[in-house]
Amino acid sequence: MTMSLVVLWLLGREPVVSTVPCKTVAECWLSDDGKPIARPKSKKGRPLPRGDCGKNLLWLDHKLSCENEVCVSQFVGDKC
């Protein structure tokens, strides 16, 4: 019973759709609270951070994508 509640809770998380236009995910970034934002100029040309259990935990918890020409952030949960 408890496991099914956890699965339902995880599946119930809706993606956060922004108003930031994009053609590719390379134009998107995550804010400190996991919301999709336009990629800062200082980060242009750099790869997206790879999640780890240290300084990039936010990037482990969220999947960033460009869908229907807007930046989208989906919470996927902590894997550490």
C-alpha positions in Angstrom: 0.0 0.0 0.0 2.7 2.5 0.9 4.7 1.8 -2.3 1.7 2.5 -4.4 1.1 5.8 -2.6 4.7 6.8 -3.3 4.3 5.9 -7.0 1.1 7.9 -7.2 2.8 10.9 -5.5 5.7 10.8 -8.0 3.4 10.4 -11.0 1.3 13.3 -9.7 4.0 15.8 -10.1 3.2 17.9 -13.1 6.0 19.4 -15.2 6.7 23.1 -14.7 6.1 24.7 -18.1 7.6 28.2 -18.5 7.0 31.0 -20.9 10.7 30.9 -21.9 10.8 30.2 -25.7 13.3 27.7 -27.0 14.2 25.7 -30.0 16.5 23.3 -28.1 17.2 22.5 -24.5 20.5 24.4 -24.9 18.5 27.6 -24.5 17.1 26.5 -21.1 18.4 26.5 -17.5 17.1 25.7 -14.0 16.6 28.4 -11.4 17.6 27.7 -7.8 14.2 26.3 -7.0 14.0 24.0 -10.1 11.9 26.2 -12.4 12.9 26.5 -16.0 14.5 29.8 -17.0 16.4 31.2 -20.0 20.0 30.1 -20.0 22.2 32.8 -18.5 24.7 34.4 -20.9 27.5 33.1 -18.6 26.4 29.5 -19.1 26.0 29.7 -23.0 28.0 27.1 -24.8 28.6 24.9 -21.7 27.0 21.5 -21.3 24.1 21.0 -18.9 25.3 20.1 -15.4 25.2 16.4 -14.7 23.5 15.5 -11.4 25.6 14.2 -8.5 25.2 14.0 -4.8 27.1 17.2 -4.3 26.8 20.6 -5.8 24.6 19.6 -8.7 21.8 17.8 -6.8 19.2 20.1 -8.3 20.1 18.8 -11.7 19.7 15.2 -10.5 16.2 16.0 -9.1 14.9 17.6 -12.3 14.8 16.8 -16.0 15.1 19.9 -18.2 13.7 19.8 -21.7 12.4 22.0 -24.6 8.9 20.9 -25.5 6.5 22.7 -27.8 9.0 25.5 -28.1 9.1 26.4 -24.4 11.4 25.3 -21.5 10.0 22.6 -19.3 11.3 21.3 -15.9 10.0 17.9 -14.6 10.8 16.8 -11.0 12.0 13.2 -11.1 13.1 12.8 -7.5 16.3 12.4 -5.5 18.3 9.3 -6.6 21.0 9.6 -4.0 
